Amino acid sequence: MDLFRCPSCRGAIWDPMTVSCGHTFCKMCLAGSEGLSRCPCCRQRLRHRGSVRCNVLLGGLLDKCLDAGFKAARLKADLRELLKNRDYTEALRAAQRALEMAPQDISLRLMRAEVYTSLSQYQQALEDLDMVCRMEPASPEGFCKKGEVLVLMGQRMEALRHFQHCLMLNPNVLAAEKEVTKLLHPDVSPLPDTPEALLRLLTQYLDHWSPETKALIVPLSATLAEDAEGPLDRKPDARLQGTQSGEPTKHKAHEHGENSGEERISKHFKTEDTRQEDIVGSTNFSSVVLRDLLSPADFECSLCVRMFFEPVTTPCGHTFCKECLERCLDHRPCCPLCKQSLREYLKDGKYMPTVVVQDVMATTFPVELSERKQVHDLEMVELSNLTTDVPIFICTLAFPGIACPLHIFEPRYRLMMRRCQETGTKSFGMCIYERGKNFADFGCMLEILRLEYLADGRSLVDTVGRRRFRVLKRGQRDGYHTADVEYLEDKKVQGNELVELQRLHDLTYQQVESWISEDRADLSRPSFLQSGPLPKKDDDIQASPDGPAWCWWLLAILPLDPTYQMMILSMTSLKDRLTHMKHILSVFTQSQT
């Protein structure tokens, strides 16, 4: 596997931009696909493309790994595309970066001079072109470009001198011929048809108007004589067709000189010659070299200060562990580092891991990544224990088998809901508040049936009550309460006690049916509608450790004091619970007569 490869252009990722699905592309590849609505790798719909910025982490990794020559060549390819699109501000930035890496590159200076000219910064353009003329005195291009800039500055005679110099080096430079023709036309007519005749006329014109020009010819002749002894790096007979520093070519992000994008990217990694000879035959060349260039610290989350686990990249270009980012977004919908708003990112609610970062970690530091995963797995095992450190939601009373819808907005409970989902338990404890203890001694486990995230990070959660419990020990974890719990179970009876219990059960159920049929105004209508119709009688009243479901249904809909309700919830005797229920119904019935 060749790492850091752009899925679009098949070259090394340059100015990496990570999209919503987790795949990463070159900035120019993404910009050149404005109509692209789906990722070419996974076919997922791309979201908030316009707000995506370069991946800071990957940009830093590539900067550490790729050699200066390759980076300069990639910047040069980007520069050509920017010039073609007339994005001169970005082109100037690209030219500055490239020249920092390759200050002796003639073509880069020519392109930067073109950018300066387009921005009307003529003096800066002349400085670059002066450098080109000194570095390559036998090349006509620098003198031609300098003449064009001097024309724009209104320095006609100085421009003609440089065009003369250009044509003496190569009389077939079309751009220079055209400029000379335009400049001489007011004073000389008719103009000659051949380049050689035009050069002779230009020399005579300059001799007449500017005797100093003769001083240029002697050193020029000497230069030509010296250069005739050896070949030039540049083609001496190349005709300049216009004012551009070479015809802009269609952008190929993988371009590095004439190399194909399918070449091994690892050949452009920084390596010492001796080291490369030792590992060049290795089947895992990339990972071996990357271990020399990178360290586990390069993959450290700035929030938890541990190696990334499920790294996700925000639209602003910063990378964090998925869980770390989610916890930050629970409090504020903005990037923890640059504070850019992430409301749209939060609204999507899909934080896809950054594929290339995962691949590089897995290939380069497999042992460290395995240890990081073990730590995460141990945390999940600890969180999934439903008797020790059970998460406690302090809000209302919940009852076995009864629905309990919740609106989650506090950051600590957002975290709690996510962890319940991630561990697979989908369960947490519900207790009411109790002064001095934070929460009561008894509660009910709730199971998450459905969780709907809202655009601002809040969520609507449908839960249902399961087992009752007694609190043995209180604690806290990451801002929310926890408890060691013991589950309650009704004591079973046999023989005559069971017969008596069954009779009490049937009488109480009949009393409930009669009371419901009278459509009593005492019923709390919202609770009644939320809890649904009266559950049917169980064939075996002792089958469930929590007793018949209809008892909890009745307890949930009656307008009773929560302390009294909790007292009934904590009972482990079905007979006592039925006795209380029968008494409550009698009180309500008498109050209505």
N, C-alpha and C positions, 0 to 999 in steps of 0.2 A: 504494500500500500504506500503510495507516494502522498505524504501529508502536505497540507497547505495548498491543495489544488482547487482552483475555482471550477465549480461544476459547469459553468457556462463557457468560458474560453479555454478551459483545460490547462491553463498556465498557473503559476503561483498567484495566490490571492494578493491583490494590490489595493491599498486603501480598503480593507475588508469591511463589508457592511452585512450585518446579520439581520435577516428578515424574520417575520413573526413565526414561521414554522421551525426555525432553528438552523437553517442552512445559511451559508455565508458566501457572498459573491464579491467580485471586484466592484468598486464604486462605479467605474466607467461601464462595466457590463450591465449593472443595474440601471444606470442612467440611460443607457442605450436601448433599454427595453421598456419604454414608457407605457406601451400597451400591454405589458405582461401583468396578468391578473392572478396567475397561479404559479407556484414554484415549479420549475422544470424537473426538480428531483422527486418531490413527493406529491405534487399536484394539489397541494393545499392552497386555499385562497389566501393571497397576501393581504395583510391589513396594515394600515397606517404607514404605507411606504414613503409618503412624502416627508414624514418626520424622522425617518431613520438616519442616524449618524454613524460615522465610522466606529468600528469596534475597537475600543481603546486597548483592551488586553491583547487581542490578536495583532494589532498594529505594533505594539511593543515587542511581542514575540518574533514577528517577522523582521523587525529592525535588528534584533539580536542575532537572528539566524542567517539572513541573506547577506551576501557580500556587497560591497559598495558599487562595484561595476554593474551588477544585475539591477540594483535599485536605481542607479542612474539611468540605465537603459529603459526601465519601466516608466520612470518619470518622463523620459524623452518621448515615449509613445503616448503617454497622457497629454503631454504638451502639444504634440501635433494635433491631437483630437480637439483640444481646447482652442487652438488657433483656428482650426477648421470651423468650429462653432462660434468663433469670435467672442469667446469668454475670456477677455484679456486680463481681468482681475485675478481669476483663478490660474490663468496661464502664467502670470508673473510669479505667483506663489510657487507653482510647480518648477518654474525655471530657477528660482532662487534655491529651492531644495536640491535640485539636480546639480547645480554648479557647486554647492557646498561639498557634494560627494565627488564630483569630477570637474575641478576648476580648470583643467587644461583641455576640456572638450570644446573644439571649435564650433561644432554644429549647435551646441547648447547656447554658446554666446551669440551666434547668429540669430537663433530663435528668440533669445531674450531681447536682442536689439529690435527685432520685429515687434515684439510686444511693447517695448518702450515707445517705438514709433507710432504704433496704433493708439497708445495712450497719450500721444503728443509730448512725451518726455524725451525730447530730441537730444539733449545734452547727455543724458544717461545712455542713450542709444549710441551716440558717437564714442563714448568711452569704451563700450563693448567692442565696437567696430575697430577702434584704434588697436585694441588688444589683438583682435583677429588679424589685422594687417601686419602687426609685429610678429605674431606667432607663425603666420603663413604668408610671407611676403611674395611668394610666387603664385598665390591663388588669386584669381581675378574677383572672386565673389565678395570678399571683404571691401575692396575698393569700390565695386559697383554699388553695394549697399550703402556705403558711406556717402557716395555721391548722391544717392536718392534722398538720404536724410538731409544733406546740405541743401538740396533743391527745396525741400519743405521748409527749411529755415531761411530761405531767401538768399543764400550765399551762392550765387550763380557761377562766378568765376572759380571759386573753390571746388564746386561740384564738377565743373568741366575738367579741372586738373585731375580729379580722382577717376572720372570716366576715361580720360586719356590713359592714365596708369592702367586701368582695367583692360582697355582695348590693346595696349601694347603687350600685355601678358597673354591675351587671347582676343583677337579681333572679331571673333564670332559670337560675342556675348550680346544676345538680342536685346536684353533689357537696357544695356548701356547704349547700344546703337539708337534705340528709340528715344532715350532721354537726351542724347547729344543732338539728335535731329530736331527735337522740340526746342532745345535751348539755342541752337544756331539759326533756326529758321527766320527770326526777325532780322538778323544781320547778314545772313549769307543766302543767296539764291541764284541758281538752283543748287541743290545739294547732290553730291555724288551718289551713285547707286551701289557701289561695292564697299564692304567694310574697310578694305585697305585704303581706298581713296578717301573715305570719311575720316580715317585716322590721320592721314596726311593733312587734310584740310583743318582738322581740329588742332593739330600741332602748330600749323602756320598761324591759325587764329590766336592761339595762346601766346605764341612767340611775339605776335604783333601787339597784343593787349597786355601781356604780362611776361616780360623778359625773364622773370624769376623762374618760370616754368622750366627753362633749360637745366636748372640745377637738379630737377627731378630725374631727368633722362639719364644722366651719367650713373648715379647709384642704381637705377633700375636696370641698365645694361649690365652692370657688374653682377647684380643679383641673378639675372637670367643666365649669365655665363656660369655662375657657381652652381645653380640648380640643374644645369644641363649635365653635370657630372654624375648626378644620382637621380633615381626615380622619386616621384612625389607620392605621398599617401593618397592624395585626392586626384581625381581624373582631370588633367589639364584642359581637355577639349570639351568639357561639359558646357552646354549652352544654357544660360539662365533665361527661362521663359517668361518670367514676370518678376514682381516685387517680392514674392514669397521666398523663403529660405529653403526651397525644395517643395515639390508638390505634396500636399497633405495626403496621407494615405488613410484608408479605412482603419479604424482603431482595432488593434489586436492586443488585448491585455496581456497575452503571454509573450509578446515580442521582446526578444533580447538579441539585438543584432539581427542575424538571419536565422536564429534557432527556431525550431518548431515548438509549439506549445505542448506537444506530447512528450517532450524530453523529460528526463528525470529532474524534478525540482531540486532534489537533494544535491545535485552537482553544483548548485549555486550557494550551498551552505558554506559558512566560514569554517575552514579547516586548515590546519598546518599541513604543509606538503608531506612531511614524514608520517603524520597521523593518517592522512588520506591514503597513503600507500599501504598502510597496515590494514585498513578496513574496506578498501575499495572492492575486495572480493566478497565482502559480507553480504548475505542475503537480506539482512535487515539494516542496510546502510543508514537509512534515515534515522532510526531510533538510536543507533550507536552515536552518530554525530550529534543528534539533538541532546543526548545526555551530557555531552561535553559543553554544549552551548547554553543549555537551560538548567534550572534547578527546581526542586519542588516549591521553593519560595515564590517562583514566578506564577504558580497556580494557587496562590493563597487568597482566600476570600477576605476582603477588607472589613467585613462585618463580624465574622466568627473567628477570623485569624487561623483558619484551618484550610486544608486542601479543599478545593471546590468539590461539592457533591451535587450532582445534577445542576451544572452551571447554566444559568439563563442570562441573556443579554437584553437590556432594556433598549427602547428606541433611541435613547440618548447615547448609547454605545458603551455603557458600563456593565460589568459582569459580576454576578453574585451567585451564591448557592440559592437554589430555588426557595428553600425554607426560610433562609435569611431575608430574602427580598419580600416574601409574603408577610413576614412578621413586621417589617418596616412599613409596608403598605397598609397594614392594619391600623397604624397610627396616623400616617400622613400619605396622601397619594402623590408622592414626588420621589425623585431619585435620591437615595441617601447621600450621594457624593456631590452631584451638581445641582440638586434641588429642582431640576426640570419637572414640570407637571407630567404625571403618568396616569392621568384620569382615563384616557382612552385605552391605555394598556391594561389598566385595572378593570375597565368595563368589559374587555374581552374575556378576562379571567383564565386565559390559556397561556401558561408560561412554559414554552417548549425549550428543552435543553439545547445548548449550542453544540451542534454535532462535531465541528472540527476541534473544539476545545476538548470534548470528551475523547475523541480519537487520539489526539496528541498525548493526553494524560495516560490513556490506556496503553499506548505504544511505548512511550518514553519512560514512564514511572509506574509500571504495573504493580509493583510491590507496595508502594506508598498509597496508590489508589485502592488496592485491596484492603489495606489497613484502615483507610478512611471509611470504606464501605462496612467493614466489621464494626467500627464504632457506631455508625448509623444504625446498623441492624440491631446492635445491643440496646440502643436507645429505643428503637421500635418495640423490642421485646419487653422492655421495662414499662413502656407506655401502654402496652396491650394487656397488662395484668389487671384483671377485673376484681381483685381482692386487695391489692396493695397499691397505694398512691392512685386511687381511682379519681379522675377529675370530677369536681363537684360544681354544679351550676346552682347559684343561690338565687332563687326567684319565687317559686310557687310550690304548692303541694302537687305531686303527681301520684297516680294510682295505677296498679297493675291492669293492663289491658285497655286503659283509657287514653285517648289521643291527647297530646299536649303540644299544640303549635307554638313556635317561638320566633321572635324577631330578634336576630343577633346583630348588635351594633357596637358593643364594647370590644376593644382590641383583644383583651384577654380571652374573651369567649369566641372571637373569630379564630384565634389560635387553637383553642380547645376543639372546636368543630373540625378543623382541618386535621388535627392529630387523630381524632376519633375515626375519620375517614381513611387516613393513611395507614393506620395500624390494622384496619379491617374489623375492629371491634364494633364500630359505629354505635358505641354505648358510652354513657356518662351518668353520673348520679345527679338527682335533683333534690334539693332541700330548701326549706324556708329559712329565712334569717332568724337568728336568735341572739338577743343581746348578751354580750360577754363571751359567746362561743363562736361568733361569726355565722354559724349555721347549726341547725337542730341536730339532735342525736339520731333521728330516724329520717329515712328518705326512700326514694324509689328510683331504680335504674330506668333510664330512658333509652330507647333504641331509635336511631335516625332512620327514617323511611325515605325521606326526600329532602334534598338541600338545594335551594335555588339562590344563586348569587345575584345580587343587584349591581347596577352600574357603579355605585360609589363604594363597593366593598361590603356593604351590609348583606345579610342573607336571611331568607325565610326558611325555617326548618320544620318539617313535619316529623313528630316523634310519637312514640306510643310507650306507655309504661310497661315494665317487665317485672323484675324481682324487687321485693322490699329488702331494706338493709338497715343494720344498726352501725353507727359510727364507732370505731374502736380507737382511732388515732387521727388527729388532724395534721395537715401539712400544707405546703404551697409549692408550686412549680411554675416558674416563668410568669408570675403575676396572678394565676388563678389558684383556687383552693383545691386540695386533694384530701383523700381520707383512706385509711385502711378500714375495710368494712367486713361485716359478717352478715350473710344473707339470712333472712328470717323465713321460717317454715312453720306452718300450722301443725300443732300436735294432733296426731290421729287417735281416734277412739274406736272401740270395738264393742260388740255385744249390745247390751241394753242401752249403753251410752250412745252408740251409733243410731239406734232406733229412735231415741229421744231427740238426738240432734237432727235427724232427717225430718221428724215431725215439726220441730221448731223452724227448720229451714222452709218447709212447704207452707206453713202458716204465714211466715213473714213474707214469702214471695207473693202469696195471694193478697196479702195486705197491700203490698207495693202495686200490684196490678190494679186493685180496686182504687187506690189513691190516684194512679196515673189516669185511669179511665174517667175520673171526675174532672180532669183538666184543671187541677188546682192552680190558683194564681200564685201560690207560694213557690212554684217552680221557677228557678232562674232560667229564663228562656235561652240566653246565649249558651250557657253551660249545657242545657238540655239538647240544643241543636248540635253543639260541638261533639257531645258524647254519643249521639245517635239514639236509636230506639232501645228499649229495655232488652238486655240479653236474655236468651232462653235459659231455662234451668239446666244444670249439668246432670247427667245420668249418675255420675259418681261425684258427690259433693266434696270428697277428700282427694280427688285425683290431682288437683293443682296444689302446690305448696302454699299458694296464696288464697286458696278457697274459691268459692263461686265468683264468677266475673260480675254478676249482677249486683253484688254487694258494693263493689268499688264504683260501679256505674251510679248507684244511688247516692253514695257518699260524695261523688264528684258534683252532682247536680243540686244537692241540697244546700241552701244558704246557711252553712254552719261556720262557727268560729274555727279558724285554721288549727288552733291548738287542740281543740276537741277532735278535729279530723285526724290530726297526727297521732293522737292517743289511740284512736281506733286503728289507724294504719299500723301501729307498733304491736298490736295484739297478736299473739300466736295461738289463741283459742278461738275457733270458729263459733263455738257456743256463746262466748262472751260477746263477740262481734255481732252475732245475730240478735242477741238480747238487746244490745244498744240500738241497733237499727229498728227493732220492733218498738222500742220505747220512743225513739225519735219520731217515727210515723204516727204513733198515738198522740204525741204532743202536737204535731202539725194538724192532725185531724181534729182534735179538740179545739184548737185555736180558730178553726174555720166554722165551727158550729155555734 
